[in-house]
């Protein structure tokens, strides 16, 4: 169990960020006898998950849904279908962006092309590996 300052330090976020996430229901806190907010140990993982989602520019409503799925012991089929549709839409968008990037990269010299393609290949391999898990 952590107080807000301890949690902020461990998760490398501000207390204000934790306050905000708590106020909108992304994080849950209980109160100590001294009326301090107390967070469970899984709040660190939740914060890291939220911050990772924010890096992907996901809206807070989507992050909330992803957290619900992550923490759920029973799966809501409707919610899962919405998430699958959302991921499908994101993959389409990424494919379009990738096509635009490849067009631009092709205008670079060979050394620059290789550097960009190496980064794309590395990230794409992780995505393909994740997708392969689904087909097994």
VMD Tcl script that builds the backbone (N, CA, C; Angstrom):
set m [mol new atoms 408]
animate dup $m
set s [atomselect $m all]
$s set {name element resname resid chain x y z} {
  {N N UNK 1 A 0.847 -1.181 0.000}
  {CA C UNK 1 A 0.000 0.000 0.000}
  {C C UNK 1 A 0.891 1.241 0.000}
  {N N UNK 2 A 0.475 2.210 -0.797}
  {CA C UNK 2 A 1.285 3.414 -0.956}
  {C C UNK 2 A 0.447 4.662 -0.747}
  {N N UNK 3 A 1.080 5.669 -0.154}
  {CA C UNK 3 A 0.480 6.987 -0.135}
  {C C UNK 3 A 0.805 7.645 -1.465}
  {N N UNK 4 A 0.117 8.725 -1.770}
  {CA C UNK 4 A 0.211 9.339 -3.092}
  {C C UNK 4 A 1.645 9.746 -3.463}
  {N N UNK 5 A 2.385 10.294 -2.518}
  {CA C UNK 5 A 3.757 10.719 -2.801}
  {C C UNK 5 A 4.665 9.538 -3.128}
  {N N UNK 6 A 4.491 8.457 -2.384}
  {CA C UNK 6 A 5.285 7.246 -2.641}
  {C C UNK 6 A 4.953 6.676 -4.018}
  {N N UNK 7 A 3.679 6.621 -4.332}
  {CA C UNK 7 A 3.245 6.092 -5.611}
  {C C UNK 7 A 3.768 6.952 -6.761}
  {N N UNK 8 A 3.681 8.258 -6.606}
  {CA C UNK 8 A 4.165 9.175 -7.646}
  {C C UNK 8 A 5.652 8.958 -7.903}
  {N N UNK 9 A 6.396 8.826 -6.838}
  {CA C UNK 9 A 7.831 8.616 -6.967}
  {C C UNK 9 A 8.144 7.284 -7.645}
  {N N UNK 10 A 7.475 6.228 -7.228}
  {CA C UNK 10 A 7.726 4.897 -7.794}
  {C C UNK 10 A 7.320 4.802 -9.266}
  {N N UNK 11 A 6.241 5.476 -9.633}
  {CA C UNK 11 A 5.740 5.402 -11.007}
  {C C UNK 11 A 6.301 6.510 -11.897}
  {N N UNK 12 A 7.074 7.407 -11.298}
  {CA C UNK 12 A 7.701 8.508 -12.032}
  {C C UNK 12 A 6.662 9.420 -12.701}
  {N N UNK 13 A 5.621 9.741 -11.941}
  {CA C UNK 13 A 4.604 10.696 -12.372}
  {C C UNK 13 A 4.396 11.692 -11.231}
  {N N UNK 14 A 3.690 12.763 -11.521}
  {CA C UNK 14 A 3.441 13.757 -10.475}
  {C C UNK 14 A 2.250 13.360 -9.604}
  {N N UNK 15 A 2.203 13.932 -8.406}
  {CA C UNK 15 A 1.050 13.711 -7.529}
  {C C UNK 15 A -0.210 14.269 -8.180}
  {N N UNK 16 A -0.046 15.349 -8.907}
  {CA C UNK 16 A -1.179 15.964 -9.599}
  {C C UNK 16 A -1.769 15.002 -10.641}
  {N N UNK 17 A -0.895 14.275 -11.335}
  {CA C UNK 17 A -1.349 13.281 -12.311}
  {C C UNK 17 A -2.162 12.199 -11.617}
  {N N UNK 18 A -1.668 11.729 -10.478}
  {CA C UNK 18 A -2.380 10.698 -9.720}
  {C C UNK 18 A -3.713 11.240 -9.224}
  {N N UNK 19 A -3.719 12.484 -8.744}
  {CA C UNK 19 A -4.974 13.125 -8.325}
  {C C UNK 19 A -5.992 13.107 -9.469}
  {N N UNK 20 A -5.519 13.499 -10.639}
  {CA C UNK 20 A -6.422 13.574 -11.794}
  {C C UNK 20 A -6.958 12.191 -12.157}
  {N N UNK 21 A -6.073 11.207 -12.270}
  {CA C UNK 21 A -6.512 9.854 -12.619}
  {C C UNK 21 A -7.473 9.291 -11.583}
  {N N UNK 22 A -7.255 9.632 -10.327}
  {CA C UNK 22 A -8.156 9.182 -9.266}
  {C C UNK 22 A -9.513 9.869 -9.410}
  {N N UNK 23 A -9.497 11.163 -9.702}
  {CA C UNK 23 A -10.761 11.915 -9.798}
  {C C UNK 23 A -11.618 11.454 -10.971}
  {N N UNK 24 A -10.988 10.948 -12.043}
  {CA C UNK 24 A -11.779 10.487 -13.190}
  {C C UNK 24 A -11.994 8.974 -13.173}
  {N N UNK 25 A -11.536 8.320 -12.110}
  {CA C UNK 25 A -11.829 6.915 -11.920}
  {C C UNK 25 A -10.867 5.927 -12.571}
  {N N UNK 26 A -9.737 6.398 -13.092}
  {CA C UNK 26 A -8.758 5.467 -13.663}
  {C C UNK 26 A -7.987 4.731 -12.566}
  {N N UNK 27 A -7.802 5.399 -11.450}
  {CA C UNK 27 A -7.141 4.787 -10.292}
  {C C UNK 27 A -8.110 4.786 -9.118}
  {N N UNK 28 A -7.978 3.785 -8.292}
  {CA C UNK 28 A -8.829 3.671 -7.101}
  {C C UNK 28 A -7.973 3.865 -5.858}
  {N N UNK 29 A -8.500 4.626 -4.921}
  {CA C UNK 29 A -7.808 4.858 -3.655}
  {C C UNK 29 A -8.770 4.598 -2.507}
  {N N UNK 30 A -8.207 4.135 -1.418}
  {CA C UNK 30 A -8.994 4.037 -0.191}
  {C C UNK 30 A -8.410 5.070 0.775}
  {N N UNK 31 A -9.028 5.211 1.911}
  {CA C UNK 31 A -8.569 6.205 2.892}
  {C C UNK 31 A -8.043 5.507 4.131}
  {N N UNK 32 A -6.928 6.037 4.642}
  {CA C UNK 32 A -6.373 5.525 5.892}
  {C C UNK 32 A -7.153 6.142 7.055}
  {N N UNK 33 A -6.846 5.696 8.269}
  {CA C UNK 33 A -7.505 6.264 9.450}
  {C C UNK 33 A -7.189 7.744 9.586}
  {N N UNK 34 A -6.013 8.150 9.071}
  {CA C UNK 34 A -5.615 9.558 9.121}
  {C C UNK 34 A -6.144 10.338 7.922}
  {N N UNK 35 A -6.988 9.692 7.126}
  {CA C UNK 35 A -7.620 10.273 5.944}
  {C C UNK 35 A -6.653 10.494 4.775}
  {N N UNK 36 A -5.523 9.787 4.766}
  {CA C UNK 36 A -4.629 9.826 3.614}
  {C C UNK 36 A -5.160 8.864 2.562}
  {N N UNK 37 A -4.974 9.253 1.300}
  {CA C UNK 37 A -5.328 8.310 0.239}
  {C C UNK 37 A -4.275 7.205 0.198}
  {N N UNK 38 A -4.750 5.981 0.112}
  {CA C UNK 38 A -3.872 4.814 0.067}
  {C C UNK 38 A -4.176 4.050 -1.229}
  {N N UNK 39 A -3.109 3.704 -1.937}
  {CA C UNK 39 A -3.240 2.977 -3.203}
  {C C UNK 39 A -2.654 1.581 -3.054}
  {N N UNK 40 A -3.319 0.616 -3.666}
  {CA C UNK 40 A -2.845 -0.766 -3.652}
  {C C UNK 40 A -1.569 -0.873 -4.499}
  {N N UNK 41 A -0.840 -1.956 -4.322}
  {CA C UNK 41 A 0.423 -2.129 -5.054}
  {C C UNK 41 A 0.210 -2.233 -6.562}
  {N N UNK 42 A -0.960 -2.707 -7.006}
  {CA C UNK 42 A -1.195 -2.810 -8.449}
  {C C UNK 42 A -1.395 -1.445 -9.108}
  {N N UNK 43 A -1.497 -0.385 -8.318}
  {CA C UNK 43 A -1.640 0.962 -8.873}
  {C C UNK 43 A -0.390 1.369 -9.655}
  {N N UNK 44 A 0.770 0.851 -9.277}
  {CA C UNK 44 A 2.004 1.147 -10.020}
  {C C UNK 44 A 1.877 0.606 -11.444}
  {N N UNK 45 A 1.440 -0.640 -11.562}
  {CA C UNK 45 A 1.254 -1.234 -12.893}
  {C C UNK 45 A 0.196 -0.472 -13.679}
  {N N UNK 46 A -0.875 -0.085 -13.006}
  {CA C UNK 46 A -1.933 0.667 -13.684}
  {C C UNK 46 A -1.403 1.998 -14.207}
  {N N UNK 47 A -0.622 2.686 -13.395}
  {CA C UNK 47 A -0.050 3.961 -13.826}
  {C C UNK 47 A 0.873 3.786 -15.027}
  {N N UNK 48 A 1.712 2.776 -14.985}
  {CA C UNK 48 A 2.615 2.525 -16.113}
  {C C UNK 48 A 1.821 2.185 -17.364}
  {N N UNK 49 A 0.756 1.408 -17.200}
  {CA C UNK 49 A -0.111 1.054 -18.314}
  {C C UNK 49 A -0.764 2.311 -18.901}
  {N N UNK 50 A -1.275 3.171 -18.031}
  {CA C UNK 50 A -1.912 4.419 -18.471}
  {C C UNK 50 A -0.905 5.284 -19.228}
  {N N UNK 51 A 0.275 5.423 -18.690}
  {CA C UNK 51 A 1.300 6.250 -19.332}
  {C C UNK 51 A 1.704 5.662 -20.690}
  {N N UNK 52 A 1.803 4.342 -20.789}
  {CA C UNK 52 A 2.109 3.704 -22.078}
  {C C UNK 52 A 1.006 3.983 -23.088}
  {N N UNK 53 A -0.234 3.910 -22.645}
  {CA C UNK 53 A -1.368 4.198 -23.534}
  {C C UNK 53 A -1.354 5.653 -23.989}
  {N N UNK 54 A -1.000 6.545 -23.081}
  {CA C UNK 54 A -0.926 7.964 -23.434}
  {C C UNK 54 A 0.146 8.202 -24.491}
  {N N UNK 55 A 1.246 7.463 -24.413}
  {CA C UNK 55 A 2.305 7.602 -25.423}
  {C C UNK 55 A 1.794 7.203 -26.804}
  {N N UNK 56 A 0.786 6.341 -26.832}
  {CA C UNK 56 A 0.174 5.929 -28.097}
  {C C UNK 56 A -0.945 6.882 -28.507}
  {N N UNK 57 A -1.108 7.967 -27.757}
  {CA C UNK 57 A -2.136 8.985 -28.017}
  {C C UNK 57 A -3.553 8.443 -27.900}
  {N N UNK 58 A -3.743 7.459 -27.039}
  {CA C UNK 58 A -5.086 6.918 -26.834}
  {C C UNK 58 A -5.888 7.858 -25.939}
  {N N UNK 59 A -7.154 8.063 -26.252}
  {CA C UNK 59 A -7.991 8.913 -25.401}
  {C C UNK 59 A -8.265 8.226 -24.055}
  {N N UNK 60 A -8.570 9.025 -23.050}
  {CA C UNK 60 A -8.776 8.499 -21.705}
  {C C UNK 60 A -9.920 7.492 -21.634}
  {N N UNK 61 A -10.966 7.679 -22.418}
  {CA C UNK 61 A -12.064 6.701 -22.421}
  {C C UNK 61 A -11.579 5.340 -22.904}
  {N N UNK 62 A -10.733 5.344 -23.904}
  {CA C UNK 62 A -10.173 4.093 -24.430}
  {C C UNK 62 A -9.248 3.461 -23.401}
  {N N UNK 63 A -8.464 4.288 -22.731}
  {CA C UNK 63 A -7.574 3.775 -21.681}
  {C C UNK 63 A -8.399 3.138 -20.573}
  {N N UNK 64 A -9.507 3.779 -20.209}
  {CA C UNK 64 A -10.391 3.231 -19.169}
  {C C UNK 64 A -10.910 1.850 -19.596}
  {N N UNK 65 A -11.340 1.733 -20.863}
  {CA C UNK 65 A -11.829 0.442 -21.362}
  {C C UNK 65 A -10.726 -0.612 -21.332}
  {N N UNK 66 A -9.539 -0.223 -21.740}
  {CA C UNK 66 A -8.420 -1.166 -21.752}
  {C C UNK 66 A -8.091 -1.621 -20.330}
  {N N UNK 67 A -8.151 -0.703 -19.385}
  {CA C UNK 67 A -7.910 -1.061 -17.982}
  {C C UNK 67 A -8.979 -2.024 -17.479}
  {N N UNK 68 A -10.231 -1.765 -17.856}
  {CA C UNK 68 A -11.326 -2.650 -17.437}
  {C C UNK 68 A -11.108 -4.059 -17.973}
  {N N UNK 69 A -10.723 -4.159 -19.233}
  {CA C UNK 69 A -10.467 -5.474 -19.827}
  {C C UNK 69 A -9.298 -6.140 -19.123}
  {N N UNK 70 A -8.241 -5.372 -18.879}
  {CA C UNK 70 A -7.036 -5.902 -18.232}
  {C C UNK 70 A -7.344 -6.447 -16.835}
  {N N UNK 71 A -8.215 -5.762 -16.108}
  {CA C UNK 71 A -8.494 -6.140 -14.720}
  {C C UNK 71 A -9.683 -7.080 -14.564}
  {N N UNK 72 A -10.459 -7.235 -15.613}
  {CA C UNK 72 A -11.694 -8.002 -15.530}
  {C C UNK 72 A -11.430 -9.490 -15.335}
  {N N UNK 73 A -12.224 -10.084 -14.451}
  {CA C UNK 73 A -12.150 -11.538 -14.264}
  {C C UNK 73 A -13.131 -12.237 -15.193}
  {N N UNK 74 A -14.181 -11.510 -15.604}
  {CA C UNK 74 A -15.107 -12.034 -16.602}
  {C C UNK 74 A -15.097 -11.065 -17.775}
  {N N UNK 75 A -15.130 -11.598 -18.964}
  {CA C UNK 75 A -15.019 -10.749 -20.138}
  {C C UNK 75 A -16.387 -10.367 -20.689}
  {N N UNK 76 A -16.536 -9.102 -20.989}
  {CA C UNK 76 A -17.745 -8.563 -21.591}
  {C C UNK 76 A -17.554 -8.632 -23.108}
  {N N UNK 77 A -18.338 -9.481 -23.764}
  {CA C UNK 77 A -18.189 -9.698 -25.201}
  {C C UNK 77 A -18.363 -8.411 -26.000}
  {N N UNK 78 A -19.309 -7.591 -25.609}
  {CA C UNK 78 A -19.564 -6.339 -26.327}
  {C C UNK 78 A -18.339 -5.424 -26.234}
  {N N UNK 79 A -17.773 -5.317 -25.047}
  {CA C UNK 79 A -16.594 -4.486 -24.851}
  {C C UNK 79 A -15.406 -5.029 -25.651}
  {N N UNK 80 A -15.255 -6.345 -25.650}
  {CA C UNK 80 A -14.171 -6.951 -26.428}
  {C C UNK 80 A -14.348 -6.684 -27.918}
  {N N UNK 81 A -15.555 -6.791 -28.404}
  {CA C UNK 81 A -15.814 -6.529 -29.814}
  {C C UNK 81 A -15.489 -5.078 -30.165}
  {N N UNK 82 A -15.850 -4.165 -29.279}
  {CA C UNK 82 A -15.519 -2.748 -29.502}
  {C C UNK 82 A -13.999 -2.559 -29.570}
  {N N UNK 83 A -13.284 -3.236 -28.681}
  {CA C UNK 83 A -11.818 -3.116 -28.666}
  {C C UNK 83 A -11.201 -3.715 -29.923}
  {N N UNK 84 A -11.732 -4.857 -30.370}
  {CA C UNK 84 A -11.225 -5.475 -31.593}
  {C C UNK 84 A -11.464 -4.537 -32.781}
  {N N UNK 85 A -12.644 -3.941 -32.850}
  {CA C UNK 85 A -12.938 -2.981 -33.924}
  {C C UNK 85 A -11.999 -1.785 -33.858}
  {N N UNK 86 A -11.735 -1.314 -32.658}
  {CA C UNK 86 A -10.834 -0.173 -32.486}
  {C C UNK 86 A -9.428 -0.529 -32.961}
  {N N UNK 87 A -8.927 -1.690 -32.563}
  {CA C UNK 87 A -7.585 -2.125 -32.973}
  {C C UNK 87 A -7.541 -2.303 -34.488}
  {N N UNK 88 A -8.597 -2.873 -35.057}
  {CA C UNK 88 A -8.669 -3.040 -36.511}
  {C C UNK 88 A -8.558 -1.680 -37.201}
  {N N UNK 89 A -9.287 -0.693 -36.696}
  {CA C UNK 89 A -9.239 0.659 -37.253}
  {C C UNK 89 A -7.830 1.252 -37.119}
  {N N UNK 90 A -7.203 1.046 -35.958}
  {CA C UNK 90 A -5.843 1.555 -35.754}
  {C C UNK 90 A -4.857 0.916 -36.726}
  {N N UNK 91 A -4.998 -0.387 -36.952}
  {CA C UNK 91 A -4.110 -1.078 -37.880}
  {C C UNK 91 A -4.263 -0.532 -39.301}
  {N N UNK 92 A -5.498 -0.232 -39.685}
  {CA C UNK 92 A -5.731 0.366 -41.004}
  {C C UNK 92 A -5.029 1.726 -41.099}
  {N N UNK 93 A -5.176 2.529 -40.047}
  {CA C UNK 93 A -4.546 3.843 -40.035}
  {C C UNK 93 A -3.022 3.718 -40.085}
  {N N UNK 94 A -2.483 2.790 -39.315}
  {CA C UNK 94 A -1.033 2.586 -39.317}
  {C C UNK 94 A -0.540 2.133 -40.685}
  {N N UNK 95 A -1.306 1.294 -41.337}
  {CA C UNK 95 A -0.934 0.837 -42.666}
  {C C UNK 95 A -0.874 2.008 -43.644}
  {N N UNK 96 A -1.865 2.906 -43.563}
  {CA C UNK 96 A -1.867 4.096 -44.422}
  {C C UNK 96 A -0.673 4.994 -44.115}
  {N N UNK 97 A -0.392 5.209 -42.836}
  {CA C UNK 97 A 0.748 6.036 -42.452}
  {C C UNK 97 A 2.055 5.405 -42.908}
  {N N UNK 98 A 2.141 4.097 -42.798}
  {CA C UNK 98 A 3.336 3.379 -43.216}
  {C C UNK 98 A 3.561 3.550 -44.717}
  {N N UNK 99 A 2.509 3.479 -45.491}
  {CA C UNK 99 A 2.627 3.687 -46.937}
  {C C UNK 99 A 3.164 5.080 -47.235}
  {N N UNK 100 A 2.643 6.083 -46.533}
  {CA C UNK 100 A 3.131 7.456 -46.713}
  {C C UNK 100 A 4.605 7.578 -46.316}
  {N N UNK 101 A 4.969 6.926 -45.207}
  {CA C UNK 101 A 6.360 6.972 -44.748}
  {C C UNK 101 A 7.308 6.322 -45.758}
  {N N UNK 102 A 6.906 5.183 -46.260}
  {CA C UNK 102 A 7.763 4.476 -47.221}
  {C C UNK 102 A 7.983 5.339 -48.456}
  {N N UNK 103 A 6.941 5.987 -48.917}
  {CA C UNK 103 A 7.061 6.884 -50.067}
  {C C UNK 103 A 8.096 7.984 -49.776}
  {N N UNK 104 A 8.036 8.570 -48.580}
  {CA C UNK 104 A 8.979 9.632 -48.209}
  {C C UNK 104 A 10.389 9.088 -48.004}
  {N N UNK 105 A 10.508 7.929 -47.371}
  {CA C UNK 105 A 11.818 7.335 -47.097}
  {C C UNK 105 A 12.548 7.004 -48.391}
  {N N UNK 106 A 11.818 6.592 -49.395}
  {CA C UNK 106 A 12.433 6.217 -50.673}
  {C C UNK 106 A 13.166 7.388 -51.331}
  {N N UNK 107 A 12.863 8.603 -50.915}
  {CA C UNK 107 A 13.517 9.794 -51.474}
  {C C UNK 107 A 14.873 10.064 -50.813}
  {N N UNK 108 A 15.185 9.346 -49.717}
  {CA C UNK 108 A 16.425 9.563 -48.976}
  {C C UNK 108 A 17.581 8.804 -49.618}
  {N N UNK 109 A 18.814 9.141 -49.177}
  {CA C UNK 109 A 19.965 8.375 -49.671}
  {C C UNK 109 A 19.982 7.007 -49.002}
  {N N UNK 110 A 20.783 6.107 -49.521}
  {CA C UNK 110 A 20.766 4.707 -49.090}
  {C C UNK 110 A 21.023 4.538 -47.585}
  {N N UNK 111 A 21.973 5.278 -47.057}
  {CA C UNK 111 A 22.309 5.157 -45.631}
  {C C UNK 111 A 21.135 5.587 -44.753}
  {N N UNK 112 A 20.502 6.693 -45.119}
  {CA C UNK 112 A 19.359 7.178 -44.359}
  {C C UNK 112 A 18.183 6.199 -44.464}
  {N N UNK 113 A 17.964 5.651 -45.667}
  {CA C UNK 113 A 16.895 4.667 -45.866}
  {C C UNK 113 A 17.082 3.488 -44.924}
  {N N UNK 114 A 18.293 2.965 -44.899}
  {CA C UNK 114 A 18.565 1.788 -44.075}
  {C C UNK 114 A 18.273 2.048 -42.610}
  {N N UNK 115 A 18.646 3.234 -42.121}
  {CA C UNK 115 A 18.402 3.575 -40.716}
  {C C UNK 115 A 16.896 3.597 -40.420}
  {N N UNK 116 A 16.130 4.239 -41.305}
  {CA C UNK 116 A 14.678 4.301 -41.095}
  {C C UNK 116 A 14.031 2.930 -41.215}
  {N N UNK 117 A 14.431 2.186 -42.216}
  {CA C UNK 117 A 13.843 0.861 -42.410}
  {C C UNK 117 A 14.185 -0.077 -41.264}
  {N N UNK 118 A 15.378 0.055 -40.726}
  {CA C UNK 118 A 15.770 -0.806 -39.601}
  {C C UNK 118 A 14.851 -0.555 -38.403}
  {N N UNK 119 A 14.566 0.707 -38.153}
  {CA C UNK 119 A 13.661 1.028 -37.038}
  {C C UNK 119 A 12.259 0.483 -37.312}
  {N N UNK 120 A 11.770 0.665 -38.513}
  {CA C UNK 120 A 10.443 0.156 -38.871}
  {C C UNK 120 A 10.384 -1.359 -38.775}
  {N N UNK 121 A 11.412 -2.027 -39.222}
  {CA C UNK 121 A 11.444 -3.490 -39.178}
  {C C UNK 121 A 11.413 -3.976 -37.740}
  {N N UNK 122 A 12.182 -3.327 -36.883}
  {CA C UNK 122 A 12.237 -3.717 -35.474}
  {C C UNK 122 A 10.857 -3.619 -34.829}
  {N N UNK 123 A 10.189 -2.498 -35.005}
  {CA C UNK 123 A 8.867 -2.288 -34.417}
  {C C UNK 123 A 7.827 -3.203 -35.066}
  {N N UNK 124 A 7.919 -3.372 -36.370}
  {CA C UNK 124 A 6.959 -4.218 -37.078}
  {C C UNK 124 A 7.073 -5.668 -36.652}
  {N N UNK 125 A 8.280 -6.115 -36.383}
  {CA C UNK 125 A 8.485 -7.490 -35.947}
  {C C UNK 125 A 7.747 -7.751 -34.641}
  {N N UNK 126 A 7.794 -6.799 -33.720}
  {CA C UNK 126 A 7.060 -6.948 -32.451}
  {C C UNK 126 A 5.563 -7.062 -32.703}
  {N N UNK 127 A 5.045 -6.249 -33.606}
  {CA C UNK 127 A 3.616 -6.290 -33.919}
  {C C UNK 127 A 3.243 -7.625 -34.560}
  {N N UNK 128 A 4.044 -8.081 -35.503}
  {CA C UNK 128 A 3.768 -9.352 -36.173}
  {C C UNK 128 A 3.801 -10.500 -35.162}
  {N N UNK 129 A 4.761 -10.474 -34.258}
  {CA C UNK 129 A 4.836 -11.514 -33.230}
  {C C UNK 129 A 3.579 -11.512 -32.358}
  {N N UNK 130 A 3.097 -10.335 -32.010}
  {CA C UNK 130 A 1.856 -10.240 -31.214}
  {C C UNK 130 A 0.676 -10.798 -31.994}
  {N N UNK 131 A 0.598 -10.471 -33.258}
  {CA C UNK 131 A -0.504 -10.963 -34.089}
  {C C UNK 131 A -0.401 -12.479 -34.285}
  {N N UNK 132 A 0.800 -12.996 -34.356}
  {CA C UNK 132 A 0.984 -14.437 -34.502}
  {C C UNK 132 A 0.466 -15.205 -33.289}
  {N N UNK 133 A 0.520 -14.589 -32.126}
  {CA C UNK 133 A 0.004 -15.239 -30.914}
  {C C UNK 133 A -1.492 -15.508 -31.039}
  {N N UNK 134 A -2.180 -14.651 -31.767}
  {CA C UNK 134 A -3.620 -14.806 -31.931}
  {C C UNK 134 A -3.947 -16.013 -32.793}
  {N N UNK 135 A -3.109 -16.283 -33.775}
  {CA C UNK 135 A -3.416 -17.332 -34.739}
  {C C UNK 135 A -3.027 -18.727 -34.260}
  {N N UNK 136 A -2.385 -18.821 -33.119}
  {CA C UNK 136 A -1.953 -20.144 -32.611}
  {C C UNK 136 A -3.062 -20.821 -31.878}
}
mol reanalyze $m
mol bondsrecalc $m
mol representation Tube
mol addrep $m
